[in-house]
Amino acid sequence: MRMSKIVQFSLALLMVVALLAVSGMTIGCPGPKSAVTEWDIPFISVLTGPAAFAGLPAVWGAEYAADLINADGGINGVPVKFTTYDTAFDNAKAVTAMGRAVEGSLVVFGPMDGNGAPAAGPVAVEAGVPFIAALTRADLREQFAPWGVSYMQDDADGMPLAVTEWLKLNPDIKSIALFYYPADPTGADTYNELRDTLPELGVELLGTIEVASGELDMGPAVVKAMNLNADGYYCELRAGEYARVATEMYTRGMTEGRRLCSAFAAFSPELFDLAEGYLDGTYIWNKMDVNYPSDAWAALVEVYKADYDGKSPSIAPVVGYCNAVYAVKVAFETLDITGDPAKLVEERTKIANFFFNSQEFEGIQGNFHWVEGEFTAPFFFFKIQDNAPVKLSDITVE
């Protein structure tokens, strides 16, 4: 048992029982006799290196849900466990890990990062194993169909919605500049989406500023951006680089935080630690709501704080992989999955098709489902005040 406090665990268990009851999940009711003594799910994540700030909480979210389910009887009477693989944000390691993970597995979690998932996906497809990964682009899901589904919403859906919200609140912003990673496929997608979205809003994209992952001196990039004389700046960066951009912008004369809007990738405790004093008035969107109003979420937050030195969960993979465990439970119980090696090909195929176009599930932050592998759920838009995010709106794809 990995929970930090018995009282917290008891509260969390009560909450998840209520959650699963609402969603129609059956807890502790045995289905067909399982051929295994535990459901061993491989989890390929980033446990060390530059993306560990997201990879470790991703595993935490899955283990949290599994602990609660196991405490009440498991899935068809069988407990769930995770065997983790660390890619260290290295695509070659992700491919190697997937090669090991698919052996005898019914489903694989990961790779959780947007670089490792497309690199390792072909291994899962060739083996015919369903996997829940960072497949937040339609072309990847089409390539890996029906085996691969995403654990969180598409960046390309969230960004136009968030930028539209930002510009509606600041109608005097008529031109923007984009900070992005040119080597990241998401950066190219963001540029294309902005190029298509902004003219409809009467706003001009004046230029782009290329940033390298892990770049420490953001001064030259910020100078280049400010020389464009844009009214606002959209940042498709992770926490470290975005924190340095925000700090440099203020240091070099920007006086209004409202002129900065960030993508969800920067939303982490690291951002608020590194850029404290330079974020107030700025905007940011996320694929989860850090202050989601439910007892089940409040219980999760308390346990997370106990495990993470009082910090609240703000990383989207916590929600995504917590939800994935609930979905696996429903799939295994609905499809009468046994884990019998003689039925492995058949059961893998059933699971893949069940997920690829799914029913609606009740997750830790409301309803979600998959449409052709795309994770479908609301986005959330925030303004930062007193170094904390304040939700302004839920935004959904129409």
C-alpha positions in Angstrom: 0.0 0.0 0.0 1.6 3.3 -1.1 -0.9 5.8 0.5 0.5 8.2 2.9 -2.1 8.3 5.6 -4.8 5.8 6.6 -7.4 8.5 7.0 -6.7 9.9 3.6 -6.9 6.5 2.1 -10.2 5.8 3.7 -11.7 9.0 2.5 -10.3 8.4 -1.0 -11.7 4.9 -1.1 -15.2 6.2 -0.2 -15.0 8.8 -2.9 -13.9 6.4 -5.6 -16.6 3.9 -4.6 -19.1 6.6 -5.2 -17.4 7.6 -8.4 -17.4 4.1 -9.9 -21.0 3.5 -8.8 -22.1 6.6 -10.7 -20.3 5.4 -13.8 -21.9 2.0 -13.7 -18.6 0.2 -12.7 -19.1 -2.9 -10.6 -16.6 -3.1 -7.7 -15.6 -6.4 -6.2 -18.1 -8.5 -8.3 -16.2 -11.4 -9.9 -16.7 -12.1 -13.6 -15.4 -15.1 -15.4 -12.5 -17.0 -13.7 -9.3 -15.1 -14.4 -6.3 -17.0 -15.6 -3.9 -14.7 -13.8 -3.3 -13.8 -10.1 -2.7 -10.1 -10.9 -3.2 -7.8 -13.8 0.3 -6.6 -14.6 0.2 -3.5 -16.8 3.5 -2.1 -18.1 3.9 1.6 -17.8 6.5 3.4 -20.0 7.1 6.8 -18.6 9.8 9.4 -18.1 11.1 8.8 -14.5 14.4 10.6 -14.9 15.6 13.5 -17.1 13.9 16.7 -18.4 10.3 15.4 -18.5 10.3 13.5 -15.2 8.3 16.4 -13.7 5.4 14.9 -15.7 6.4 11.3 -16.0 6.5 10.6 -12.2 3.1 12.1 -11.5 1.7 10.2 -14.4 2.7 6.9 -12.8 1.4 8.2 -9.4 -2.0 8.9 -10.9 -2.3 5.3 -12.2 -1.1 3.8 -9.0 -3.5 5.9 -7.0 -6.5 4.6 -8.9 -5.1 1.0 -8.8 -4.6 1.2 -5.0 -8.2 2.2 -4.5 -9.6 -0.4 -6.9 -7.4 -3.1 -5.3 -8.6 -2.2 -1.8 -12.1 -3.1 -2.9 -11.4 -6.3 -4.6 -9.5 -5.4 -7.8 -10.8 -6.1 -11.3 -12.9 -9.3 -11.4 -11.4 -10.2 -8.1 -7.8 -9.8 -9.3 -5.5 -6.9 -8.2 -3.8 -4.5 -10.6 -0.1 -3.7 -10.5 2.2 -1.6 -12.7 5.7 -2.5 -14.0 7.4 0.7 -14.8 10.0 1.4 -17.6 12.0 4.6 -17.6 12.8 6.2 -21.0 14.6 9.2 -19.6 13.0 11.2 -22.4 15.1 9.1 -24.9 13.2 7.7 -28.0 15.6 4.8 -28.3 14.9 3.8 -24.7 11.1 4.2 -25.4 11.3 1.8 -28.3 13.3 -0.8 -26.3 10.9 -0.5 -23.4 7.9 -1.1 -25.7 9.6 -4.2 -27.1 9.8 -5.6 -23.5 6.4 -4.3 -22.4 4.3 -5.9 -25.1 5.5 -9.5 -24.2 2.4 -11.2 -22.9 0.6 -7.9 -22.0 -3.1 -7.2 -22.6 -2.5 -3.4 -22.6 0.4 -1.0 -22.2 0.4 2.5 -20.6 2.7 4.9 -22.4 5.0 6.1 -23.6 3.6 9.1 -21.7 5.6 11.7 -23.6 4.9 13.2 -27.0 8.3 12.2 -28.4 8.5 8.6 -27.2 4.9 7.7 -28.1 5.3 8.0 -31.9 8.7 6.4 -31.8 7.5 3.3 -29.9 4.0 3.1 -31.3 4.9 0.9 -34.3 6.3 -1.8 -31.9 2.9 -2.0 -30.2 1.0 -2.1 -33.5 3.2 -4.8 -34.9 2.6 -6.9 -31.7 -1.1 -6.2 -31.8 -1.2 -4.7 -28.3 -3.4 -1.7 -27.3 -1.6 1.2 -25.7 -2.7 4.4 -24.0 -0.1 7.1 -24.8 0.6 10.7 -25.7 -1.1 10.4 -29.1 -2.5 13.9 -29.2 -2.3 14.2 -33.0 -4.9 12.8 -35.4 -2.2 11.6 -37.9 -0.6 9.4 -35.2 -3.9 7.8 -34.1 -4.7 7.1 -37.7 -1.3 5.5 -38.2 -1.7 3.3 -35.0 -5.4 2.6 -35.3 -7.1 0.9 -33.5 -4.3 0.0 -31.1 -3.3 3.4 -29.9 -5.4 5.9 -28.0 -4.5 9.1 -26.2 -4.7 9.7 -22.4 -5.4 13.4 -22.8 -7.0 15.9 -25.1 -5.4 17.1 -28.3 -3.1 20.2 -28.1 -4.4 21.3 -31.5 -8.0 21.4 -30.1 -7.1 23.2 -26.9 -4.8 25.9 -28.3 -7.3 27.7 -30.6 -10.0 27.6 -27.9 -7.6 29.1 -25.3 -6.2 31.7 -27.6 -9.7 32.8 -28.5 -10.7 33.1 -24.8 -7.5 35.2 -24.2 -8.1 37.5 -27.1 -11.8 38.0 -26.2 -10.7 39.2 -22.8 -8.1 41.5 -24.3 -9.6 43.0 -27.5 -6.8 45.5 -27.9 -4.3 42.7 -28.7 -4.3 42.8 -32.5 -0.9 41.1 -33.1 1.0 38.4 -31.4 4.4 36.5 -31.5 4.8 32.8 -30.9 7.5 31.2 -28.7 7.9 27.5 -29.6 10.3 24.5 -30.0 10.9 24.1 -33.7 12.1 20.5 -33.2 8.9 19.5 -31.5 6.0 18.4 -33.8 3.6 20.2 -31.5 5.4 23.4 -32.3 4.7 23.1 -36.0 1.1 22.1 -35.2 0.7 25.2 -33.0 2.1 27.5 -35.7 -0.3 26.1 -38.3 -3.3 26.4 -36.0 -2.4 30.0 -35.0 -1.9 30.9 -38.7 -5.4 29.6 -39.4 -7.2 30.8 -36.2 -5.9 34.4 -35.8 -7.3 35.9 -39.1 -10.8 34.8 -38.0 -10.2 36.9 -34.8 -8.8 39.9 -36.6 -5.3 39.3 -35.1 -2.0 39.0 -36.9 0.8 36.6 -36.3 3.9 38.8 -36.5 6.6 36.2 -36.2 8.0 33.2 -34.4 10.8 32.9 -31.8 12.5 29.5 -31.8 13.6 28.1 -28.4 15.7 25.1 -27.6 14.5 22.6 -25.0 16.5 23.3 -21.8 17.7 26.8 -23.0 18.9 28.7 -20.0 19.5 32.2 -21.4 16.2 33.5 -22.7 17.4 37.1 -23.1 18.1 37.0 -26.8 14.8 35.2 -27.6 12.9 37.8 -25.6 14.7 40.7 -27.2 13.8 39.3 -30.6 10.2 38.9 -29.6 9.9 42.4 -28.2 11.5 43.9 -31.3 8.5 42.6 -33.3 6.4 45.1 -31.4 3.6 42.6 -30.9 0.7 43.3 -28.6 0.8 39.9 -27.1 2.9 36.7 -26.9 1.7 33.1 -27.0 4.2 30.5 -25.5 4.2 26.8 -26.5 6.9 26.0 -24.0 7.5 23.8 -20.9 7.8 25.3 -17.4 11.5 26.1 -17.3 11.7 27.9 -20.6 8.4 29.7 -20.1 9.3 30.8 -16.6 12.5 32.4 -18.0 10.5 34.1 -20.8 8.0 35.6 -18.3 10.9 36.8 -16.1 12.8 38.3 -19.0 9.7 40.0 -20.4 9.1 41.9 -17.1 12.8 42.6 -16.6 13.0 44.2 -20.1 10.0 46.5 -19.7 6.7 44.6 -20.1 4.3 45.9 -17.5 1.1 44.0 -18.1 0.9 40.2 -17.5 -2.2 40.0 -19.6 -0.1 40.1 -22.7 1.3 36.6 -22.1 -0.6 33.4 -22.6 0.9 29.9 -22.1 0.1 26.4 -23.3 -0.7 23.7 -20.8 2.8 22.2 -21.1 4.2 24.9 -18.7 1.5 24.2 -16.1 3.4 22.6 -13.2 4.7 23.5 -9.7 8.0 24.2 -11.3 6.5 27.2 -13.2 5.1 28.8 -10.1 8.4 28.3 -8.2 10.7 29.6 -10.9 8.6 32.6 -12.0 7.0 33.7 -8.8 6.4 37.4 -8.9 6.4 37.5 -12.8 3.1 35.6 -13.6 0.3 37.7 -12.1 -2.2 38.7 -14.8 -0.9 36.2 -17.3 -3.1 33.5 -18.8 -2.6 29.7 -19.1 -4.7 26.8 -20.2 -4.7 23.2 -19.1 -6.2 19.8 -19.7 -7.2 19.4 -16.1 -8.7 21.7 -13.4 -6.4 22.0 -10.4 -9.4 23.0 -8.3 -12.0 20.6 -9.7 -15.1 20.7 -7.4 -15.6 17.1 -6.4 -15.0 15.1 -3.2 -13.2 12.4 -5.2 -10.7 15.0 -6.6 -10.3 16.6 -3.2 -9.4 13.2 -1.7 -6.8 12.6 -4.5 -5.3 16.1 -3.8 -4.8 15.4 -0.1 -3.0 12.1 -0.8 -0.9 13.8 -3.5 0.1 16.6 -1.2 1.2 14.1 1.4 3.4 12.4 -1.2 4.7 15.6 -2.8 5.7 17.9 0.1 2.4 19.7 0.2 2.2 20.5 -3.5 -1.1 20.0 -5.4 -1.3 18.0 -8.6 -1.2 20.3 -11.6 0.1 17.9 -14.3 -2.4 16.7 -16.8 -1.0 13.1 -16.9 -2.2 12.6 -13.3 -5.8 12.9 -14.4 -5.2 11.1 -17.7 -3.7 8.0 -16.3 -5.9 7.9 -13.3 -8.8 7.8 -15.8 -7.1 5.2 -17.9 -7.1 2.7 -14.9 -10.9 3.2 -14.5 -11.3 2.6 -18.2 -9.3 -0.6 -18.0 -11.5 -1.8 -15.2 -14.6 -1.2 -17.2 -13.1 -2.8 -20.3 -11.9 -6.0 -18.5 -15.2 -6.5 -16.7 -17.4 -5.6 -19.7 -15.5 -7.8 -22.1 -15.0 -10.7 -19.6 -11.2 -10.5 -20.0 -9.4 -13.5 -18.5 -5.7 -13.1 -19.2 -5.6 -16.6 -20.6 -2.5 -16.8 -22.8 -4.5 -18.9 -25.3 -6.9 -16.0 -25.7 -4.3 -13.3 -25.8 -4.7 -12.2 -29.4 -8.5 -12.2 -29.1 -8.6 -10.3 -25.8 -6.1 -7.7 -27.0 -8.2 -7.0 -30.1 -11.4 -6.7 -28.0 -9.7 -4.2 -25.7 -8.4 -2.1 -28.5 -11.7 -1.9 -30.2 -13.5 -1.1 -26.9 -11.2 1.9 -26.3 -10.9 3.2 -29.9 -14.6 4.2 -30.1 -15.7 4.0 -26.5 -18.7 4.5 -24.3 -18.7 7.5 -21.9 -16.8 6.9 -18.7 -17.0 8.8 -15.4 -13.5 9.9 -14.6 -11.8 11.7 -11.8 -12.7 15.0 -13.3 -16.0 14.4 -15.0 -17.0 12.5 -18.1 -14.6 11.4 -20.9 -14.6 9.1 -23.9 -12.6 8.2 -27.0 -13.6 8.9 -30.6 -11.3 7.1 -33.0 -8.7 7.1 -30.3 -9.0 10.8 -29.4 -9.5 11.5 -25.7 -12.5 13.8 -25.5 -13.1 16.0 -22.5 -13.2 19.8 -21.6 -10.2 22.1 -21.4 -9.8 24.7 -18.7 -8.7 28.3 -19.0 -7.0 30.2 -16.1 -5.7 33.6 -15.1 -2.8 33.7 -12.6 -3.4 35.8 -9.6 -1.1 35.9 -6.5 1.0 33.2 -8.1 -1.9 30.8 -8.3 -4.2 29.8 -11.2 -7.8 31.0 -11.0 -10.2 29.3 -13.4 -12.1 31.6 -15.8 -13.9 29.0 -17.9 -14.4 25.5 -19.1 -13.9 25.3 -22.9 -15.0 22.5 -25.1 -14.7 21.5 -28.8 -18.0 22.0 -30.5 
